[in-house]
Amino acid sequence: MIAAYFDAAIRDTLEEPSWNVAPTDAVHAVLEAEDERCLDVLRWGLVPWWSKDARRASRMINARAETLVSKPAFREAFQKRRCIVPADGFYEWRALEDGKTRQPHVIRRADGDPMAFAGLGAIWRTPDGGRLRTCSIVTTRANDTVAPLHDRMPVILPPAAWDAWLDPANWDTVTLARVLVPAPAKLLTAHPVSDLVNSVRNNGPELVAEVAG
């Protein structure tokens, strides 16, 4: 379904869906390879090629749109290794009145379609000579749907931007940066979910079921 939605050939795919993806987990990614758009699998948490090790990957799951050009960890990836990270939704937490408890919410597209997160990729040589392929998700300021929960949100690329974003020959980062803006608020919907999502040990469709807020 994901490959068909993005009109991509399947290069690699995950056998099972996840409702609770954690840093350094494997995720689907859409990218251009050998003049073909394909669905592949990358590890979430970018490791730049020049890193001495992969230990900081869990801190590199997101890349701020405003600083892609100035941050060494993301500059080259923004120019040469862009991808799309498909997702059915993402979680954010709202602080409750007691100041101690946070209520998780899931944010999804109102029409039920997959989201196309703007992503950056990298390839890191492992000590044994292998290749670790990783990615980060680009974030921007929150729109009115997400703002009550968090001040940031993933960049959701519209279909009209996919070709330019995925084209590895397109190094025009000035023009590309113009699409790194909040999605229209009406595109998204949010509802409270169980605190089961707070533990990565929990994973299943029940995590996105609406509960009383």
HULIN-V158772 format. One record per residue. N is the residue number from 1. RES is the residue in one small letter. D_CENTER is the distance of its C-alpha to the mean C-alpha in Angstrom with 1 decimal. Layout:
N,RES,D_CENTER + N,RES,D_CENTER
This chain:
1,m,18.1 + 2,i,14.6 + 3,a,16.4 + 4,a,19.0 + 5,y,16.7 + 6,f,15.3 + 7,d,18.8 + 8,a,17.7 + 9,a,19.9 + 10,i,19.0 + 11,r,19.0 + 12,d,17.6 + 13,t,16.2 + 14,l,15.8 + 15,e,19.0 + 16,e,17.9 + 17,p,15.2 + 18,s,13.7 + 19,w,13.7 + 20,n,13.0 + 21,v,10.3 + 22,a,11.3 + 23,p,10.8 + 24,t,12.2 + 25,d,11.8 + 26,a,11.6 + 27,v,8.8 + 28,h,9.5 + 29,a,8.9 + 30,v,11.2 + 31,l,13.2 + 32,e,16.8 + 33,a,19.3 + 34,e,23.0 + 35,d,23.0 + 36,e,21.1 + 37,r,17.8 + 38,c,16.7 + 39,l,14.4 + 40,d,13.9 + 41,v,12.6 + 42,l,11.1 + 43,r,11.0 + 44,w,8.2 + 45,g,9.9 + 46,l,11.3 + 47,v,15.0 + 48,p,16.9 + 49,w,19.8 + 50,w,22.3 + 51,s,21.3 + 52,k,24.3 + 53,d,22.3 + 54,a,18.9 + 55,r,19.7 + 56,r,17.4 + 57,a,14.1 + 58,s,13.3 + 59,r,13.7 + 60,m,11.4 + 61,i,8.0 + 62,n,7.5 + 63,a,9.6 + 64,r,11.8 + 65,a,12.5 + 66,e,16.2 + 67,t,16.7 + 68,l,15.0 + 69,v,18.5 + 70,s,20.2 + 71,k,18.2 + 72,p,19.5 + 73,a,16.5 + 74,f,14.3 + 75,r,17.2 + 76,e,17.9 + 77,a,14.4 + 78,f,14.1 + 79,q,17.5 + 80,k,17.4 + 81,r,14.3 + 82,r,11.6 + 83,c,9.5 + 84,i,7.5 + 85,v,4.9 + 86,p,7.1 + 87,a,7.3 + 88,d,10.6 + 89,g,9.8 + 90,f,8.9 + 91,y,11.7 + 92,e,13.6 + 93,w,17.2 + 94,r,20.3 + 95,a,23.3 + 96,l,26.4 + 97,e,29.9 + 98,d,31.1 + 99,g,28.7 + 100,k,28.0 + 101,t,26.0 + 102,r,22.4 + 103,q,21.6 + 104,p,18.2 + 105,h,16.9 + 106,v,14.5 + 107,i,13.1 + 108,r,13.2 + 109,r,14.4 + 110,a,18.2 + 111,d,19.0 + 112,g,17.1 + 113,d,15.3 + 114,p,11.7 + 115,m,9.0 + 116,a,7.9 + 117,f,4.8 + 118,a,6.5 + 119,g,6.0 + 120,l,9.0 + 121,g,11.0 + 122,a,14.1 + 123,i,17.1 + 124,w,19.1 + 125,r,22.6 + 126,t,23.5 + 127,p,27.0 + 128,d,28.3 + 129,g,27.3 + 130,g,24.3 + 131,r,20.9 + 132,l,17.7 + 133,r,14.7 + 134,t,11.5 + 135,c,8.2 + 136,s,6.5 + 137,i,3.8 + 138,v,6.8 + 139,t,8.4 + 140,t,11.7 + 141,r,14.6 + 142,a,14.6 + 143,n,16.5 + 144,d,19.5 + 145,t,17.9 + 146,v,15.5 + 147,a,17.9 + 148,p,20.2 + 149,l,17.6 + 150,h,15.8 + 151,d,16.2 + 152,r,12.6 + 153,m,9.7 + 154,p,6.4 + 155,v,8.1 + 156,i,8.8 + 157,l,10.8 + 158,p,14.2 + 159,p,15.8 + 160,a,18.3 + 161,a,15.8 + 162,w,14.4 + 163,d,17.5 + 164,a,17.7 + 165,w,14.1 + 166,l,14.5 + 167,d,18.1 + 168,p,18.6 + 169,a,22.0 + 170,n,20.7 + 171,w,21.0 + 172,d,21.5 + 173,t,19.0 + 174,v,21.1 + 175,t,20.6 + 176,l,16.9 + 177,a,16.4 + 178,r,18.0 + 179,v,15.2 + 180,l,12.9 + 181,v,14.3 + 182,p,13.8 + 183,a,13.9 + 184,p,17.4 + 185,a,18.1 + 186,k,19.9 + 187,l,16.9 + 188,l,15.6 + 189,t,17.5 + 190,a,17.4 + 191,h,19.7 + 192,p,20.7 + 193,v,20.2 + 194,s,22.0 + 195,d,21.7 + 196,l,21.3 + 197,v,17.6 + 198,n,18.6 + 199,s,19.4 + 200,v,17.2 + 201,r,20.5 + 202,n,20.1 + 203,n,18.2 + 204,g,19.3 + 205,p,19.4 + 206,e,21.5 + 207,l,18.7 + 208,v,17.6 + 209,a,21.3 + 210,e,22.5 + 211,v,25.0 + 212,a,27.4 + 213,g,25.9
